[in-house]
């Protein structure tokens, strides 16, 4: 019988399907089929219905073929912990205490409704399990890693009560060895600084990471009075910097604003102060993470580290853990955020509850639905779009890129996780100095301080970048070699680094072949790679999504399966 994992009641809803041996069959985030970024289970009516439908269609099964469902949360534990915390902070203001009590009860209702909604599905007779949120994060990284024994660092905003957890994974077992409870939370703190700097919390944290490269960490002393780092790295909040009742959405007190200044509002200019604040909070996060990694290494004595939780999307932190922590190897899965907990929940059921042996190592993020050339052709014809069939789509795409064209690339199975990794990508020539601004102006329409990433042949990465082993999921950064930087100006950040993806021929042959063909034309074995979407939308999922995005943006061509689509001129 198959195993299903579910996650994301309030954000990043997702579903994952395993076969009877515990191997990943398909994994889909609800935002892709709904076309709403970070779409939750609640947004979709209580379950990630569309993601589940795609998973079942990919495997050709129904609910009658599912024996177990793992769910990413233990709701009663959250209710007890958070009601107690809120009462301690707001007992003197009944309205605030009542508001948060009602909110927690509403969350509980949503969690408890999941099993009832599942029972209403045709053919459903599976066994349902509530699982620890941080344990599902840990499982999403360790069980798909190449390690038989590893330390696991989970960092996010909050779970039922924890914000950071240390685990030790051995074979099919994962054991918690330390936890740090909310609100002493890096996920929470970073998201609050994201909001303070004028971006959307729990969504735009990557913008703060990108902005940090433009600033200097001049606010570190002030931040370290607000966030007191313990000897072992964990943060401790100074309550005087926060609202007395710990009320959202701002959470900060007047003291915070007196010291750090007024918040930046959306669409206001980004100033040097904002750049320095971003650099400072990033610096303190990295310092804290390195100290916690040292503590985790001391407690476990192992050489490998797995990282999960939403903070695991911070590539700067991951890279410092790789280069400066006591761990020899670091693995971060493509979906370390809450969406990834669907996979973690399913894997926990398979390995810890059912005792299935491990045998799956994640080497590709292409785990979503795939569309045949017949499917693609049917979409193009139904939309009355002219197209040509390419005899060699890799060579033809390389030709277009070498001519300075911007190409939408829709190939194979959709990515799992938030990064575009050569399945649903927008591609361009990284050697042209003007290309970054050109892509921004005609397709992406995003802030000018945000860099674009390179996808580079794995065997050539070391020729262009320093201190990089492999980065198949675009979750590490590397500094360009000084003698090569001028060759790839459009994929380097202001500090000379890049958030690169390494492309392996064995696991990603079509993308690898296209990059190799481009190298024959332009002399560099990489392309500019950004997500196939426009601002405010998720990455495209279906051929119809790709066509709509193509015609609503400044893309020059669409390479979709074996077909090429161009826009009419004149």
N, C-alpha and C positions, 0 to 999 in steps of 0.2 A: 504493500500500500504506500501511496505517496504521502509526503509531509508538506504542510503549508505553514509558512511563517507570516505574521501580520505585524505591522507597526505603524505609528504615526496618527494617533487619535486627533491631535491638535495641530500638527505640522508634519510635513514630509511623509504622508501616507504611502505605504508600499506593500507589495506581496512578493513572496518568494516560494518557489516550488522545488522540492527535492524528490528524487526518485526513491524507490524502496531501499536502496543501498546508502542513502544519505548524500548523493551527489547532486550538485545544483543543476537543475534543468532550465529554469527561467527565473528572472527577477525583474520586476518593473516598478517604477515609482509612479504614483497616481497623478503627479503633475503632467506627465507626458500625454496620456490619453485625454485628460480633462482640459489640457491647454491652460492651466492655472498654476503659476509658480507656487511651489511648496503646498500644493493641495493636500488637505488632510482627509482622514477617514470620515471625520464629521462633515466636512464639506461635501463629500460624496454620498452622504446619507447614512453614515455609521460604519460602513465597511469600504475598503478600496475596491469597489465592484469592478471597475474597468480594468484595473491591474490584474485582479483575479481572473477575469475573463480572458485576458491576453495570455496569462500563464497557462490556463487550461487549454486554450486553443493551440498553443505551441506544443503541448504534450499530447493532445488528442484525448483528454480525459474529462471527467466530471466529478462532482463531489462524492459520488459513490465509490470513486477510486482513491479517496483520501482517508487515511486512517488516523492521522493526528494533526492538530493545529496548535502551534506555539504562538503565544501572544506576548508582546514585548514589555509588559508592565504588570506590577502587583498593586492594584488600585487601593486595597484596604490599607496596605502599609503606607502609601502616600497620604491617605486621608488622616490616619492617626498622627503621623509626623507633622504634616503641614498645618493641621488645625491646632496642634499644640504650639508650633512655632508662631503662628499668627496670633494666637491668644496671648502669648508672652509679649509680643511686640505691640499689640494694639488693644490690650484689655481696658485701657483707660479711654478709648474712643469706640464706643459700641457700634457706631455706624460702619467703621472700617472693619472691625472684627466680623460683623454680620455679613458684610459684602464678601469677604474672603471665605467665610464659612459657606455661603451660598455658592460661590465659585467652585470650591472643592467638592461640594455635593453634586454639582452639575457635572464636573469631571468624572466623579465616581459613577454617576448614572450612565455617562457615555461609555466608560470602560465595561460596565456590567452588561450593557445592551449588546455588546459584540457577540457574546455566546448565544444570546437569544436570537439575534439576527441570523447567525450562522445556522441555527436549528431550523430556520424557516426556508433554507435553501433546498432545492429539490435534490434528493439523494444523500443529504448530509447525515452522517452517523459517526463522525470522527470524535476522538477524545480530545478535549480542549484543556490547555495548560496555561495558567498565568506564570510568567517568568520575570525574574529581576531585570530591570531595565539595563543596569550597568553590566550584568552578566551577559545579556544578549549583545551589547556592544563588544564585550571581550570576545565572545564566541565568533562574532562577525569578522574579527581580525585573526584570531589564533587558528581556528579550524580550517581556514583557507590559506594559511601561511605555509611556507615550506619547512617550518620548524616542528620538531617533535616535542621540544621543551623550550619555553620562552617566558619571559616576564611580559606582562600586559599592563599598559598605562591607559586608563580611560579618563578622559576629561571632557565634560560638557557643562551646560548651564545647571541642570539639576535632573535628578531621577525621582524615585519615590522619596529619597532623602539625601542621597550622596550627590556630590558634584565632581569628585575625583576618587578613583578607586585603583588600587594596585591588586593585580592577580598574578598567579603562577599557573601556566598551562603545561600539563604533562600528559602526552598521549591524547586520550579522550576526556580527561578531567581538567576542570578549571577551578581553582580555589582562590577565594578572596583573602588577601593578607593585610590589607589596610584600606581605610576609607576616610574621606574628608567630607563632611556634611555641608549642604547648602545652609546659608548663603555665602560661605567662604569658597567662592566658585569663580574659576577663570572664564568659563563660558558665560556666566552672568555678567562679570565685570567687563569683559571685552564687548559684549553686546550693548551694555549701557554706554560705554565710550563710543561705540558705533552710532548710537542714537544721538548722543551729545554732540558728535561731529557732523550731524545733519544727514545721516544715512539711516536706512531702515534696519532696526535690530532684528536679529535672528534671520537675516537675509543678506545684508551688505557688509558683513565683517571682512570679506576679501578686499573691499575698497579701502578699509583702514590699513590692511596689510600692504596694499600697493602704495598708499599715500605715505607710509612710514619711510620709504626710501628717499623721499624728498626733504625730510626734516632731520633735526638733530635731537637727541634725547635729553633736552634741557629740563624737562619736567620730572625726570626720574626721582630726584629727592622729594618733591612734593607728593608724587604717587606713592613712594615708599612710606610716607607718613599715613596715608589713607589705607594702603594695603601693606600690612606688616608681614614680611616674609619670615617664616620660621627658619630655624637652622637647616631643616630638611626640605625647605622650599615651599611648603604649602602656604597659601595666603590666609591672612586673618584680617577681617575688616575692622577698621576703626569706625564705630557706630556714629560718631559725631559728624561724619561726612555724609550720612544718609538720613532720610526722613525718619522722624522718631517712630512712626508706625510702619516704616518700611513699605510705603505706598508707591505703587507705580502710577503712571508709566515712567516718570523721571527717576524716582527713587532717591535722588541726591538732595542734600540739605542746602540751606543758604551758605553754610560754611564752604561747601564744595565750590559753589559759584563765585564766592569771594576770592578763593585761592586760584581757581583755574580759569575764571572769566565766564562770560555769558555763552550759552550754547550757540552753535551755528545752526541756522535754519536751512531747510532744503532750498537749493538753488542760490543761496548766498555764495559769494566768492570764497574760495579756499585760500586762507592766508598762511603766512609763515607760522603763526601760532598754532593753527590747526595741524600743519605738517609736523611741527615739533611735538604736539600732543600725541599724534599717531605714532611717531617714532618712539616716544617715551613709553607708552603703554605696551607697544610691541617689545621693547627692550626688557621691560620688567617681566612680561610673560615668558620670554625666552630664558631669562635668569632663573625664574621660578621653576620652569620645566626641567632645566638642566639639574638643578639641585634635587628635585623630586626623582629624576632619573637615577641620580647617584644613590639616593636612599633606596629606591627600588632594586638597584643592582646589589646593594649591600644586603638587602633582605632575601634575595633570591640566589645570587651568585651565578646567574646564567649569562650567556654571551649574546643572546638574541632578544630583541624587544619588538613587541607589537603595539601599535598605537591605534586607539579608536575613540569615539566620541566626536562631537562637532568641532572641538578645538583641533582635532586631528587633520582638519582641512587647512590649517595654518602651515603653509609650506616652509616659511622661514624658521619656525620652531622645529619642524620635522628635520630640516637640514642641519640645524645645530645639534639636535639629538644624534643624528647620524655621525657628524664629524667630531663632536666634543664630548659626548657622554661616554661612560665606560662600556657601553654596549658595542659589539663589533658589527652587528647587522640590525637594521630597523625595517620592519614591514608595516606599511599602512595600506589598507584595502581601498578600492576606489570609492566605496560608500561608507566612510567612517561615521557619518552623521546619523540622525534618527531613522532615515529611510533604510539604512543598512541593518538596523535591528530586526527587520523582517527576516533577513538571511540568518542573522545570529539566532533568532528564536527557533527557526526551523532546524538549524544545525545543533542547537542544544537538545532538542527533542531527539534527534537522530543519534547523537553520540553519548549524551549523559543519561537520557531516560531509556532509550532503546538499546544502547550498547553497540550501535553500529561502528565498525572500525573506520578510521579515517583513511581516505584515499584520494581526496580531491584537493588539488592545489590550484589556486586562482592565478592563471597566467594571462588572462584576457578579461576585459570588462564588457565584452560583447555578449551579454547574457539576456538581452531583451528580444522582442519579436523581430523576425526577418521577413522580407518580402521578395518574392521571386520576380524574374523579369516579366513573367506573364502578369503578375499583380501590378507591376509598375506600368507596363504598357496599357493595361486596362484603365488605370487612373489617367494616364496622359491622353488617351483617346476619349474618355468620358469628359475630360475638360477641354476637348477640341484643341489640343496643343500640338504644334508641329515638333517633331523630334527626329533624330537620326540614330541608327544603331551603330555603335562604335565597334570596329574590329579589334581595338585594343584600348580600353578605356583608360588604362594607366598612362600609356604613351600620349594619348590625345589630351588628357588632363595636364600632363607635364608640359606639353606644347603651349597650352593656354596660359598656364602659370608663368612660363618663361616669357610670354608676350606681355606680361603685366596685368593679366586678367584676374578677377576675383571669382572663384569657383565654389559653388555649393557642392559638397561631396556627401552622397547618401549611399552607403554601401554596407551590406551585411547586417548583423544583428545590432540592435540599438544598445547604446552604452548603459551600464549600471553605474549610478553615481552622478555627481553634478558636472563632471568634466567631459568635454568633447574629445574623444580619443581616436579619431580617424574613422568613425562609423557614421556620425552625423556632424560633420565639420564644415566650416568655411575656411578655404585655403587661399594663400597668396604667396608672392615671391618675397622672401625675407631679405634679399640682397639689395632691394631698392629703398633708399632712405626715406622716400615720400610715402611708402606703402602703408605704414601704420596710420598716418593721418588720413590717407585716402580711404582705407577700410572703415575707419571711424566715421568719416564724413558721409559715406554713401550707403553703409550697411548697419553699423553697430550703434552709432549715435550715443556714445558713452563718454564718461569723463576722460579728459586728455591725460590724466596722470596714471591711467591704468594701462599696463603693458599687454602686448600680445605674446603668445607662447610659441616656441618652436617644437615641431615634431621632427626628431633627428634619427637617422639609422643608428641602431644600438651599437653596432661595431665601430661607428665613426664618432660617437659622442665624446670620447676622450680626446679626439683631435681638436675639438673646438671648445670644450669646457673642462674646468678643473674639478677634481675631487668628486667625480660622479661615477657610480657603479651602474645602476640601472634605475629607471624611473618610468615604468610602463603606464602608471596611472596619473602622471603629472602632479605629484604630491611632494616633490622636492625641488629646490632651486640649486643652481650652480653658477659659478662665475665664469664668464667667457675668458678664454686665453687671450692675453693682451695682443698677440700677433694675429688673432683671428677675429677680434671684435668688429673691426671695420668692415668685414665681409658680410655681416648679418645685422645691420643696424635696426631693422624693423622688429626684431624679436628680443632686443635687449632693453632692460629697464634702465632708468637713469643712473643706477649704481653699477651697471655692467653685469648684472645677473639676469638669469632667465629661469622661468618655471617650465622646465622642459619635459617632454615626453620622449622616452626612448622607444623605438619601434623595432620589434624583433621579426625577422623573416618567417620563422616557424609559426608564430602565433598570430601574425597580422600580415599575411602575404600580399594581399592586393595593395594595401597602403604602403608597405615596404617597397614593392615594385614601382609604384608611382613616384615615391621619393627618390629612388635610385634613378629613374628616368629623368626626373627633374635635375638631379646632380649632373647627369651627362650634358644637360643643356646650359646650366648656370654655374656649375662648378662647386656647389655646396650641397651636402647630403641632408638637407632639411627643408621644411616648408613652414611658413607662418600658419598656425592652426588655431582657430577660435571656434566657439560653439555656433552651430547652425541654428540661429534664431535672431530675432530682432529684440531690441530693448523691451523689457517687461514681459517677455514670453519665455516659456520653457524651450529647451532644445526640441527640434522637430522629431516626431515619432513616425508618422506614416508618409507614404509617397505624396498624399494630398497635402499634408502639412508642409512638405518640402516645396511643392509647387507654389503653394500660397506664399510662403516666405520668399521664394525666388522672385515672384512677380511683384511683391510689395516692398522690395528693397533694391539696392543698387548692384546686386550680383550680376556678373556678366554672363555666366554660364552655369548650368546645372549638370553634374555628372551623377546620374542616378541609375544604379545597376549598370547595365551595359549601354545605357542611352545617354545621349547628349541633348540638352535643350538650350536654345538661345532665344533672346528677345528680338522681336522684329525691329528693324531699324527704319526710321523715317515714318 
